[in-house]
């Protein structure tokens, strides 16, 4: 039993050591730095699996939403002049 605990502990330390130590920028940073925001969002789209756990993807996405709301831009343009046919 104790051998399993030791093995799990060692594996956990090894996995933590392999994690990327890149800095996670804030939402405010990405609001102020549009080029970096766009670059991060491009990378997040290329690797959606990592995007779910990457703090930079989350913060850049939040910043993008805020900036779009401020500018009145929408990510999806809908033509409301034509009726919807189901």
C-alpha positions as a Markdown table, in Angstrom:
| # | Residue | x | y | z |
|---|---|---|---|---|
| 1 | Unk | 0.0 | 0.0 | 0.0 |
| 2 | Unk | 2.7 | 2.5 | 0.9 |
| 3 | Unk | 4.6 | 1.7 | -2.3 |
| 4 | Unk | 1.5 | 2.7 | -4.3 |
| 5 | Unk | 1.3 | 6.0 | -2.4 |
| 6 | Unk | 5.0 | 6.7 | -2.9 |
| 7 | Unk | 4.7 | 5.8 | -6.6 |
| 8 | Unk | 1.7 | 8.1 | -7.1 |
| 9 | Unk | 3.4 | 10.9 | -5.3 |
| 10 | Unk | 6.5 | 10.6 | -7.5 |
| 11 | Unk | 4.4 | 10.5 | -10.6 |
| 12 | Unk | 2.5 | 13.6 | -9.4 |
| 13 | Unk | 5.7 | 15.5 | -8.9 |
| 14 | Unk | 7.0 | 14.5 | -12.3 |
| 15 | Unk | 3.8 | 15.7 | -14.0 |
| 16 | Unk | 3.9 | 19.0 | -12.2 |
| 17 | Unk | 7.5 | 19.4 | -13.3 |
| 18 | Unk | 6.5 | 18.9 | -16.9 |
| 19 | Unk | 3.8 | 21.7 | -16.8 |
| 20 | Unk | 4.4 | 24.8 | -18.8 |
| 21 | Unk | 5.6 | 27.7 | -16.6 |
| 22 | Unk | 4.4 | 30.5 | -18.9 |
| 23 | Unk | 2.9 | 33.6 | -17.3 |
| 24 | Unk | -0.9 | 33.9 | -17.3 |
| 25 | Unk | -1.8 | 37.5 | -18.3 |
| 26 | Unk | -4.9 | 39.2 | -16.9 |
| 27 | Unk | -8.1 | 40.2 | -18.8 |
| 28 | Unk | -7.0 | 43.8 | -18.5 |
| 29 | Unk | -3.7 | 43.1 | -20.1 |
| 30 | Unk | -5.5 | 41.5 | -23.1 |
| 31 | Unk | -7.9 | 44.3 | -23.3 |
| 32 | Unk | -5.0 | 46.7 | -23.7 |
| 33 | Unk | -2.9 | 44.5 | -26.0 |
| 34 | Unk | -5.0 | 43.5 | -29.0 |
| 35 | Unk | -2.1 | 41.9 | -30.9 |
| 36 | Unk | -1.2 | 39.6 | -28.1 |
| 37 | Unk | -4.9 | 38.9 | -27.5 |
| 38 | Unk | -5.4 | 37.9 | -31.2 |
| 39 | Unk | -2.2 | 35.7 | -31.1 |
| 40 | Unk | -3.4 | 33.9 | -28.0 |
| 41 | Unk | -6.9 | 33.4 | -29.5 |
| 42 | Unk | -5.4 | 31.9 | -32.7 |
| 43 | Unk | -3.3 | 29.5 | -30.7 |
| 44 | Unk | -6.3 | 28.5 | -28.6 |
| 45 | Unk | -8.3 | 27.8 | -31.7 |
| 46 | Unk | -5.5 | 25.5 | -33.0 |
| 47 | Unk | -5.5 | 23.5 | -29.8 |
| 48 | Unk | -9.0 | 23.5 | -28.2 |
| 49 | Unk | -8.2 | 20.8 | -25.8 |
| 50 | Unk | -5.5 | 22.9 | -24.1 |
| 51 | Unk | -7.6 | 26.0 | -24.4 |
| 52 | Unk | -10.1 | 24.6 | -21.8 |
| 53 | Unk | -7.3 | 24.6 | -19.2 |
| 54 | Unk | -5.1 | 27.4 | -20.3 |
| 55 | Unk | -5.6 | 30.6 | -18.2 |
| 56 | Unk | -4.4 | 32.8 | -21.1 |
| 57 | Unk | -7.0 | 31.4 | -23.4 |
| 58 | Unk | -9.7 | 32.1 | -20.9 |
| 59 | Unk | -8.5 | 35.6 | -20.1 |
| 60 | Unk | -8.0 | 36.5 | -23.8 |
| 61 | Unk | -11.5 | 35.2 | -24.6 |
| 62 | Unk | -13.0 | 37.2 | -21.8 |
| 63 | Unk | -11.1 | 40.3 | -23.0 |
| 64 | Unk | -12.3 | 39.7 | -26.6 |
| 65 | Unk | -15.9 | 39.5 | -25.5 |
| 66 | Unk | -15.6 | 42.7 | -23.5 |
| 67 | Unk | -14.0 | 44.6 | -26.4 |
| 68 | Unk | -16.6 | 43.4 | -28.8 |
| 69 | Unk | -19.4 | 44.6 | -26.5 |
| 70 | Unk | -17.7 | 48.0 | -26.2 |
| 71 | Unk | -17.4 | 48.3 | -29.9 |
| 72 | Unk | -20.8 | 47.0 | -30.7 |
| 73 | Unk | -19.4 | 44.2 | -32.7 |
| 74 | Unk | -21.0 | 40.8 | -32.7 |
| 75 | Unk | -19.3 | 37.5 | -33.3 |
| 76 | Unk | -22.3 | 36.3 | -35.2 |
| 77 | Unk | -24.1 | 38.5 | -37.7 |
| 78 | Unk | -27.7 | 37.7 | -38.1 |
| 79 | Unk | -29.8 | 39.1 | -41.0 |
| 80 | Unk | -33.1 | 39.9 | -39.3 |
| 81 | Unk | -34.7 | 41.3 | -42.4 |
| 82 | Unk | -35.4 | 37.8 | -43.7 |
| 83 | Unk | -37.9 | 35.4 | -42.0 |
| 84 | Unk | -36.5 | 32.2 | -40.5 |
| 85 | Unk | -37.7 | 29.1 | -42.3 |
| 86 | Unk | -37.7 | 25.9 | -40.2 |
